[in-house]
């Protein structure tokens, strides 16, 4: 249906009715341009932007006594054509409040130290918020109050301390070592004061470099491998005092620190990291391409070491440097590109690669931690990566993740039906994304492909698969929460709580099944990949994705303990614990293993206590659920077909006001039913606009429709 309505004004002299757009689209309002009210409008269509309808504004509250009730202008007095005459769906306010309370909530925590108190905030898309929600339902606190309020629920850090995630939530003191999260507390720390020039032996350092090039370099490919090897060998062959603080060698030290992280030389990684960080800080405000690359490496290292807050702070610092250097602008005009020398062309390519790697990192951290991204698409004026590379795929996925952040978690108004349509449209974009991946980096989505003996996933494919599947999990997790709230909500005066319309319940349940299937696939894919390529077990950050999959499966069990799928989910969590044992042992892994094991035990007790479980299973250790927990080799159920993870649901969707008629979730032949028209899902400039577009601003709404 059209995204706007038209209001009639008095007739003009020629007898025609002059009409104006009641609600301009977001892009036209931002630039104060006239909008024709179509979907899409002519201006957005010409610029290739995604046209987003204007936000319905609420009238400002009037104080008592400002005017008499008889003098107040009502929708009926304004005329049937006025926008306020449109009838709102019954219960829409309760639905909006439900989304605010359960989907758009955040988590805050405070921790006092000797010198100050730390206050930290993580947004609704972060794993910390989902962990808190899991804690609420696992301990029987998941029911809604009889009266739903319109305020967002800012959870406290109760679950963070309950399951031992305080050190990850707040980070660790620098005095404990930056890599303290990876260091085994039971072993003594090593010092490297006796090293020649403060550097590791050549053979060990070369191993660190190759570990980095084989894994993380796919994520941060700002320098060619040959360039990095040349810098490394030149310094070791001709060391000098002046080169120890050079920008080139500082970048190599940061790379070696990352490579050491992928091995068991954690103390060496900490030592190299602190040297690189010390050099970077000694340069003060000086910025260059190398300082941007070094800062980006340090941000990625913080994330791998379980310091998410530090990773975001360093990421924002890196973005500021990148804009100061001008990496977001193309320094080569189209006409002069053919006259460039090979050196200048290589330099321009390095600048572009550095910026797009930072772009993908910024968007990824934004969604994982629930904080706004620092880079705006409308500020970028450089060529995009191409050629079917990992970087191109990462940038495209970053654009989808940014849309998830603002579309699913960022806007706090609307009905449940509108919210569900946003999620379904995003599922269509995930389908298109995977279909367009180059064969060299495409990863499997079916059990038949995963269990194929010839499967040999590369590090690039594994990293991309983790990011893709986890982004899908974050997109679908609100469906689990809403359905759990529906099942556990308190009755109102003897009647069932109908805040979530009954016609959407089937759709929510279908997406909950999809969410569990994705979680199982993450565990299965990682297990099969290590079997065929043991080198992938060095990727420590796999812990985070396996942990997220286990949280999702456990929440699905808590959502409906009587479901037959609980046994499958519990078996998959047991398989996830088995995957933990195949990763390098460190303190972060100990936290994850302990937390997931405890949650699994609680969920198992919950399942065994349900009526259906008691009727089908004995309570002795030989029961089916206990057997699934004790034997990690229990086979996980397969997917119905290759597209099970991504296939749109065919459940009936009602003709809801604002969503048009018909089953809009069906994947039409031309893709238009999923919003995948010729405009393309890569044109997401509209989602980079400032958050004031979603706030109350009656003056702008009245002035520009």
C-alpha positions in Angstrom: 0.0 0.0 0.0 1.2 3.6 -0.5 3.4 4.8 2.3 1.7 8.2 2.5 -1.8 9.6 2.5 -2.9 12.8 0.9 -4.9 15.6 2.5 -7.2 17.9 0.5 -6.9 21.7 0.7 -9.3 24.4 -0.6 -9.9 24.3 -4.3 -7.7 26.6 -6.4 -9.0 29.0 -9.1 -8.7 26.4 -11.9 -11.0 24.1 -10.1 -8.4 21.4 -9.2 -7.8 20.2 -5.7 -4.2 21.0 -4.5 -2.8 18.1 -2.5 0.3 17.8 -0.4 2.2 14.9 1.0 1.2 14.3 4.6 4.3 12.3 5.5 7.4 12.7 3.4 10.0 9.9 3.3 13.0 10.0 5.7 15.5 11.0 3.0 13.4 13.9 1.7 12.8 15.2 5.3 16.5 15.0 6.0 17.5 17.1 3.0 14.3 19.3 3.3 13.3 18.4 -0.2 9.8 18.0 -1.6 8.5 14.4 -1.6 5.9 13.2 -4.1 4.6 10.6 -1.6 5.0 7.6 -3.9 6.6 4.4 -2.9 9.4 4.8 -3.8 9.3 8.5 -4.3 10.8 10.0 -7.5 13.8 11.5 -5.7 14.9 8.3 -4.0 14.3 6.3 -7.1 16.5 8.6 -9.2 19.3 8.5 -6.6 19.1 4.8 -6.1 18.3 5.1 -2.4 16.0 2.9 -0.3 12.8 5.0 0.2 11.6 4.7 3.8 8.2 6.0 4.9 8.0 8.9 7.3 7.5 8.2 11.0 4.0 8.7 12.5 4.4 11.5 15.0 2.4 11.9 18.2 0.7 15.2 19.0 2.3 17.0 21.9 0.5 16.5 25.2 -1.6 19.4 26.3 -1.7 20.6 29.9 -5.0 20.6 31.6 -6.7 24.0 31.3 -5.0 25.0 28.1 -8.3 24.8 26.2 -11.8 23.7 26.7 -12.9 20.2 25.6 -15.5 21.8 23.2 -12.8 24.0 21.6 -10.3 21.2 21.0 -9.9 20.3 17.3 -10.8 16.7 16.8 -10.1 14.4 13.8 -13.8 14.6 12.8 -13.6 18.4 12.8 -10.5 18.4 10.6 -12.2 16.3 8.0 -12.1 12.7 6.8 -9.0 13.3 4.7 -6.8 14.4 7.6 -4.1 12.1 8.6 -5.3 12.0 12.2 -8.6 10.6 11.0 -7.0 7.3 10.1 -8.0 4.7 12.6 -5.3 2.9 14.5 -5.3 -0.8 15.0 -6.7 -1.7 18.4 -4.0 -2.6 20.9 -1.2 -1.0 18.8 0.0 0.9 21.9 0.4 -2.3 23.9 2.2 -3.9 21.0 4.6 -1.0 20.7 5.2 -1.1 24.5 5.8 -4.8 24.3 8.5 -4.3 21.7 10.1 -1.6 23.7 10.1 -3.7 26.8 11.3 -7.0 25.4 13.2 -6.3 22.1 14.5 -2.7 22.4 15.8 -3.1 26.0 19.4 -2.6 27.0 21.7 -3.6 29.8 23.7 -1.4 32.1 26.2 -2.2 34.8 28.4 -0.4 37.3 31.6 -1.6 39.0 33.5 0.4 41.6 37.3 0.4 41.6 39.9 2.1 43.8 40.0 5.2 41.7 36.5 5.5 40.1 33.3 3.8 39.2 32.8 2.3 35.7 29.3 2.6 34.1 28.9 0.5 30.9 26.0 0.3 28.5 25.3 -2.4 25.9 22.5 -2.2 23.4 19.6 -4.5 22.7 21.4 -6.5 19.9 24.3 -7.5 22.2 24.8 -11.0 23.6 24.9 -9.5 27.1 21.2 -8.4 26.8 20.2 -11.8 25.4 22.1 -13.5 28.3 20.1 -11.4 30.7 16.9 -12.4 29.0 17.9 -16.0 29.2 18.6 -15.6 32.9 15.2 -14.1 33.5 13.3 -17.0 31.9 15.6 -19.7 33.2 15.0 -18.5 36.8 11.3 -18.0 36.4 11.2 -14.2 36.0 10.1 -14.1 32.4 6.5 -13.1 32.9 5.1 -9.7 32.1 3.6 -7.6 34.7 -0.2 -7.2 34.5 0.2 -3.7 33.2 2.7 -3.1 30.4 4.6 0.2 30.7 5.8 2.2 27.8 9.4 2.5 29.1 12.3 0.4 27.9 13.6 -2.1 30.4 17.2 -1.4 31.2 18.3 -4.7 32.7 20.9 -4.8 35.4 24.0 -6.9 35.2 22.4 -9.7 37.3 23.1 -12.5 34.8 26.5 -11.2 34.0 27.7 -11.9 37.6 25.6 -15.0 37.9 27.3 -16.8 35.0 30.8 -15.3 35.5 30.9 -12.8 32.6 31.8 -9.8 34.7 35.5 -9.7 33.5 34.2 -9.7 29.9 31.5 -7.2 30.5 33.7 -4.7 32.2 37.1 -5.7 30.9 40.2 -6.2 33.0 42.7 -3.8 34.5 45.7 -3.1 32.4 47.9 -4.1 35.3 46.7 -7.6 34.9 47.9 -7.7 31.3 45.9 -6.9 28.2 45.7 -10.6 27.3 44.8 -11.6 30.9 41.5 -13.1 29.6 43.5 -15.7 27.6 46.1 -16.4 30.2 45.7 -19.4 32.5 45.7 -18.1 36.1 47.3 -21.3 37.3 50.5 -20.8 35.4 53.2 -18.1 36.2 53.6 -15.2 33.8 56.6 -14.9 31.6 58.8 -11.9 31.1 60.9 -11.1 28.0 63.5 -8.6 29.2 66.3 -10.9 28.1 65.2 -10.9 24.4 67.6 -9.4 21.8 66.2 -6.0 20.8 63.1 -7.0 22.6 61.9 -9.2 19.8 61.1 -12.9 19.6 63.4 -15.3 17.8 63.2 -15.2 14.0 61.7 -18.6 13.6 59.0 -18.0 16.2 58.2 -14.6 14.8 57.9 -16.0 11.3 55.4 -18.5 12.6 53.4 -15.7 14.2 53.4 -13.9 10.9 52.2 -16.9 8.8 49.5 -17.6 11.4 48.2 -14.1 10.9 48.3 -14.3 7.1 46.5 -17.6 7.1 43.5 -16.3 9.2 43.0 -12.7 10.3 44.5 -11.3 7.2 41.3 -12.2 5.4 39.5 -9.8 7.7 42.1 -7.0 7.6 43.7 -7.3 4.2 45.0 -3.7 4.0 48.5 -4.9 2.9 49.5 -7.5 0.5 51.1 -10.6 2.1 54.2 -10.0 0.0 54.5 -6.5 1.4 54.2 -7.7 5.0 56.7 -10.4 4.5 59.1 -7.9 3.0 58.8 -5.5 5.9 59.3 -8.4 8.3 62.4 -9.9 6.7 64.0 -6.5 6.1 63.8 -5.6 9.7 65.2 -8.9 11.0 68.0 -8.9 8.5 69.1 -5.3 9.2 67.8 -4.2 12.7 68.5 -0.7 13.9 67.6 1.3 17.0 65.6 3.8 14.9 63.5 1.1 13.3 62.2 -0.1 16.6 59.7 2.8 16.8 59.0 3.2 13.1 55.4 3.0 11.9 56.2 0.0 9.6 57.7 -2.1 12.3 55.1 -1.1 14.9 52.5 -2.5 12.5 54.5 -5.7 12.2 54.7 -6.0 16.0 50.9 -5.7 16.2 50.5 -8.4 13.5 53.0 -10.6 15.4 50.9 -10.1 18.6 47.8 -11.2 16.7 49.6 -14.3 15.3 50.9 -15.1 18.8 47.3 -15.0 20.1 46.5 -17.8 17.7 49.1 -20.0 19.4 49.9 -20.8 23.0 52.4 -18.0 23.3 49.9 -15.7 25.1 52.5 -13.9 27.2 54.5 -13.1 24.1 51.3 -11.8 22.4 50.7 -9.5 25.4 54.3 -8.3 25.3 54.2 -7.4 21.6 50.8 -5.8 21.9 52.0 -3.5 24.7 55.1 -2.5 22.7 53.0 -1.6 19.6 50.4 0.3 21.7 53.2 2.2 23.5 54.7 3.3 20.2 51.3 4.3 18.8 50.6 6.5 21.9 54.0 8.1 21.7 53.1 9.6 18.3 50.4 11.7 19.9 48.0 13.3 17.4 50.1 12.5 14.4 48.0 10.5 11.8 48.9 8.5 8.8 47.8 5.5 6.9 50.0 3.3 9.1 48.5 4.7 12.4 45.0 3.9 11.1 46.1 0.3 10.3 47.8 -0.2 13.6 44.8 1.2 15.6 42.5 -1.2 13.6 44.7 -4.2 14.5 44.7 -3.2 18.2 40.9 -3.0 18.1 40.5 -6.4 16.5 43.0 -7.9 19.1 40.9 -6.5 21.9 37.8 -8.2 20.5 39.6 -11.5 20.2 40.9 -11.2 23.8 37.4 -10.7 25.3 37.5 -7.0 25.8 34.5 -5.8 23.8 34.3 -2.3 25.3 38.0 -1.6 24.5 37.5 -2.9 21.0 34.7 -0.4 20.4 36.7 2.5 21.9 39.7 1.7 19.7 37.4 1.2 16.7 36.0 4.7 17.2 39.5 6.1 17.7 40.5 4.4 14.4 37.5 5.9 12.5 38.5 9.4 13.7 42.0 8.9 12.4 40.7 7.5 9.1 38.6 10.6 8.5 41.4 12.8 9.5 43.6 11.2 6.9 40.8 11.4 4.3 40.5 7.7 3.6 36.8 8.1 3.0 37.5 10.3 -0.1 38.9 9.2 -3.4 42.2 11.0 -4.0 42.3 9.9 -7.7 40.0 11.5 -10.2 38.5 9.1 -12.8 40.3 10.8 -15.7 43.7 10.7 -14.0 43.6 7.0 -13.0 45.2 5.8 -16.2 48.1 8.2 -15.8 49.1 6.8 -12.3 52.3 5.0 -11.8 52.3 1.5 -10.4 53.4 2.8 -7.0 50.6 5.4 -6.8 48.1 2.9 -8.0 49.2 0.5 -5.3 49.0 3.2 -2.7 45.5 4.2 -3.7 44.4 0.6 -3.5 45.9 0.2 0.0 44.0 3.3 1.1 40.7 1.9 -0.2 41.3 -1.5 1.2 42.1 -0.1 4.7 39.0 2.0 4.8 36.6 -0.8 3.7 38.2 -3.2 6.2 37.6 -0.5 8.9 34.0 -0.1 7.6 33.3 -3.8 8.1 34.9 -3.8 11.5 32.9 -0.8 12.6 29.5 -2.2 11.5 30.3 -5.6 13.0 31.1 -4.2 16.4 28.1 -2.0 16.3 25.7 -4.9 16.0 27.5 -7.2 18.4 27.6 -4.6 21.2 24.4 -2.7 20.4 26.1 0.7 19.9 25.8 3.1 17.0 28.3 2.8 14.2 30.8 5.5 13.6 30.9 5.6 9.8 28.0 7.1 7.7 27.5 5.7 4.2 26.6 9.2 3.0 30.1 10.4 3.8 31.9 7.8 1.7 33.2 8.7 -1.8 35.6 5.9 -2.8 35.2 2.9 -5.0 33.7 -0.2 -3.4 35.6 -3.5 -3.2 34.9 -5.9 -6.0 36.2 -9.1 -7.6 34.4 -11.6 -5.4 36.9 -11.2 -2.5 36.4 -11.8 1.2 36.5 -8.0 1.7 33.7 -7.4 -0.7 31.5 -10.1 1.0 32.4 -8.6 4.4 31.3 -5.1 3.4 28.0 -6.4 1.9 27.3 -8.3 5.1 28.2 -5.2 7.1 25.5 -3.3 5.3 22.9 -5.9 6.1 24.0 -6.0 9.8 23.7 -2.2 10.0 20.2 -2.5 8.7 19.4 -5.1 11.3 20.7 -2.7 14.0 18.4 0.1 12.9 15.5 -1.8 11.5 15.0 -4.5 14.1 16.7 -3.0 17.2 16.8 0.7 16.6 13.2 1.8 16.1 10.9 1.6 19.1 7.4 2.2 17.6 5.1 0.1 15.5 3.0 -3.0 15.7 4.0 -6.6 15.9 3.0 -7.0 12.3 5.3 -4.3 11.1 8.1 -5.7 13.2 7.6 -9.1 11.7 7.7 -7.8 8.2 11.1 -6.1 8.9 12.5 -9.4 9.9 11.1 -11.2 6.9 12.5 -8.6 4.5 15.9 -9.1 6.1 15.7 -12.9 5.6 15.2 -12.2 1.9 18.3 -10.1 1.9 20.3 -12.9 3.5 19.0 -15.3 0.8 20.3 -12.9 -1.9 23.6 -12.4 -0.1 24.5 -16.1 0.1 23.4 -16.7 -3.5 25.7 -13.9 -4.8 28.8 -15.1 -3.0 31.8 -16.1 -5.1 32.4 -19.9 -5.2 35.8 -19.5 -3.6 34.3 -18.1 -0.4 30.8 -19.7 -0.4 30.1 -21.9 2.6 27.6 -24.7 3.0 24.1 -24.3 4.4 22.9 -27.9 4.4 23.8 -31.0 6.4 24.6 -33.0 3.3 27.2 -30.4 2.3 28.6 -30.3 5.8 29.0 -34.0 6.2 30.5 -34.5 2.8 33.9 -36.1 3.2 35.4 -33.8 0.6 34.5 -30.7 2.6 37.6 -28.6 3.2 36.7 -25.1 4.4 39.3 -22.4 4.3 39.8 -19.9 7.1 38.2 -17.3 4.9 35.1 -19.4 4.5 34.9 -20.2 8.2 35.2 -16.6 9.3 32.6 -15.5 6.8 30.2 -18.3 7.8 30.5 -17.4 11.5 29.7 -13.7 10.8 26.8 -14.5 8.4 25.1 -17.1 10.6 25.6 -15.1 13.8 24.1 -12.0 12.1 21.1 -14.1 11.2 20.8 -15.3 14.8 20.8 -11.7 16.1 18.1 -10.9 13.5 15.8 -13.8 14.6 16.4 -13.8 18.3 13.6 -11.3 19.1 11.2 -13.9 17.8 12.3 -16.3 20.5 11.9 -13.6 23.2 8.4 -12.5 22.0 7.2 -16.0 21.8 8.6 -16.8 25.3 6.8 -13.7 26.6 3.6 -14.8 25.0 3.8 -18.2 26.6 4.7 -17.0 30.1 2.7 -13.7 30.3 0.3 -13.4 33.2 -3.5 -13.6 32.4 -5.6 -10.4 32.6 -8.7 -10.9 34.6 -9.0 -14.6 33.8 -8.4 -14.1 30.1 -5.3 -14.9 28.0 -3.0 -12.0 27.3 -3.5 -11.0 23.7 -0.8 -8.3 23.4 0.6 -10.4 20.5 -2.1 -10.9 17.9 -3.0 -14.6 17.6 -2.6 -14.5 13.8 1.1 -13.8 14.2 1.8 -16.7 16.6 2.3 -19.2 13.9 4.8 -17.0 12.2 6.8 -16.4 15.4 6.9 -20.1 16.1 8.2 -20.7 12.5 11.0 -18.2 13.0 11.9 -19.7 16.4 12.5 -23.0 14.6 14.6 -21.3 12.0 16.7 -19.7 14.8 17.3 -23.1 16.4 18.2 -24.6 13.1 20.8 -21.9 12.5 22.3 -22.5 15.9 22.6 -26.2 15.3 24.2 -25.5 11.9 26.8 -23.3 13.5 27.9 -26.1 15.9 27.7 -28.8 13.2 29.7 -26.7 10.7 32.5 -25.8 13.1 32.8 -29.5 14.2 33.0 -30.8 10.6 35.4 -28.0 9.6 37.9 -28.9 12.3 37.6 -32.6 11.4 38.6 -31.9 7.9 41.0 -29.0 8.6 42.5 -29.1 12.1 44.3 -25.8 11.5 41.0 -24.0 12.0 41.0 -25.0 15.7 43.5 -22.1 16.3 40.8 -19.6 15.7 40.0 -18.6 19.3 37.1 -16.3 18.4 35.1 -19.4 17.4 34.3 -19.6 21.1 32.1 -16.5 20.8 30.0 -17.9 18.0 29.6 -21.4 19.5 28.7 -19.8 22.8 26.0 -17.6 21.1 24.5 -20.7 19.4 24.3 -22.5 22.7 22.6 -19.6 24.3 20.0 -19.5 21.5 19.3 -23.3 21.8 19.0 -23.1 25.6 16.6 -20.2 25.3 14.5 -22.2 22.9 14.3 -25.0 25.4 13.2 -22.5 28.2 10.7 -21.0 25.8 8.8 -24.3 25.5 10.2 -27.1 27.8 7.4 -29.5 26.6 8.4 -29.3 22.9 9.8 -32.4 21.2 12.6 -30.3 19.9 14.1 -29.9 23.3 16.0 -33.2 23.1 17.6 -32.1 19.9 18.6 -28.7 21.2 20.1 -30.2 24.4 22.1 -32.6 22.3 23.4 -29.8 20.1 24.5 -27.8 23.2 26.4 -30.9 24.4 28.0 -31.0 21.0 28.9 -27.3 21.4 30.6 -28.1 24.7 32.6 -30.7 22.9 33.6 -28.1 20.3 35.0 -26.0 23.2 37.4 -28.8 24.1 38.9 -28.6 20.6 39.8 -24.9 20.9 43.0 -23.6 22.6 42.4 -23.5 26.4 42.3 -20.1 28.0 40.4 -18.2 30.7 37.7 -17.0 28.3 37.0 -20.6 27.3 36.8 -21.6 30.9 34.1 -18.9 31.5 32.1 -20.0 28.5 32.3 -23.7 29.3 31.3 -23.2 32.9 28.4 -20.9 32.0 27.0 -23.1 29.2 27.4 -26.3 31.3 25.5 -24.7 34.2 22.7 -23.5 31.9 22.5 -26.9 30.3 22.0 -28.5 33.7 19.3 -26.1 34.6 17.5 -26.4 31.3 17.7 -30.2 31.6 16.0 -30.1 35.0 13.4 -27.8 33.6 12.6 -30.2 30.7 12.5 -33.2 33.0 10.0 -31.4 35.2 7.4 -30.6 32.5 4.3 -32.8 32.3 5.1 -34.1 28.8 8.6 -34.9 29.8 7.4 -36.9 32.9 5.0 -38.8 30.8 7.6 -39.7 28.1 10.8 -40.0 30.0 11.9 -41.7 33.2 13.7 -39.5 35.7 16.7 -41.8 36.0 20.0 -41.1 34.3 19.1 -43.4 31.5 16.4 -41.1 30.1 16.6 -39.8 26.6 17.4 -36.2 27.5 20.1 -37.3 29.9 21.6 -39.6 27.3 21.6 -36.7 24.8 23.5 -34.7 27.3 26.0 -37.4 28.3 26.8 -38.5 24.7 27.9 -35.7 22.6 28.1 -37.9 19.6 24.3 -38.1 19.4 23.6 -37.1 15.8 21.8 -33.8 15.3 18.8 -33.7 13.1 19.3 -32.7 9.5 17.8 -29.8 7.7 14.8 -30.6 5.4 16.6 -29.2 2.4 19.5 -27.1 1.4 17.7 -23.8 1.9 16.1 -24.7 5.2 18.2 -22.0 7.0 17.1 -19.3 4.6 13.8 -20.4 3.2 10.9 -17.9 3.7 8.1 -19.2 5.7 4.8 -20.1 4.0 2.7 -19.5 7.1 -0.5 -17.5 6.7 -0.1 -13.8 7.3 -3.2 -11.8 7.8 -4.2 -8.7 5.9 -2.9 -6.3 8.5 -3.3 -2.6 8.3 0.0 -1.1 7.0 1.3 -4.3 5.5 -1.0 -4.6 2.4 -2.9 -7.7 1.5 -1.8 -11.2 0.5 1.1 -13.3 1.7 4.0 -10.9 1.5 6.4 -13.5 3.0 6.3 -15.7 -0.1 9.4 -15.4 -2.2 8.0 -14.3 -5.5 9.5 -15.0 -8.9 10.8 -11.5 -9.3 11.8 -11.0 -5.7 9.6 -8.0 -5.2 7.6 -9.6 -2.4 10.7 -9.6 -0.2 11.7 -6.1 -1.0 14.5 -7.2 -3.3 13.6 -5.0 -6.3 16.0 -3.5 -8.7 17.1 -0.9 -6.1 19.1 -3.6 -4.4 19.7 -4.2 -0.7 23.2 -2.6 -0.9 21.7 0.9 -1.0 21.2 1.3 2.7 22.1 5.0 2.9 18.8 5.6 4.6 19.8 3.6 7.6 22.9 5.8 8.3 20.8 8.9 9.1 21.0 10.2 12.6 18.8 8.8 15.2 16.8 12.0 15.5 14.7 10.7 12.6 13.1 8.3 15.1 12.5 10.9 17.8 9.5 13.2 18.4 9.9 16.3 16.3 6.4 17.7 15.6 7.8 20.9 14.1 9.7 19.1 11.3 6.8 16.8 10.7 4.4 19.7 10.2 6.8 21.7 8.1 7.9 19.0 5.7 4.8 16.7 5.7 
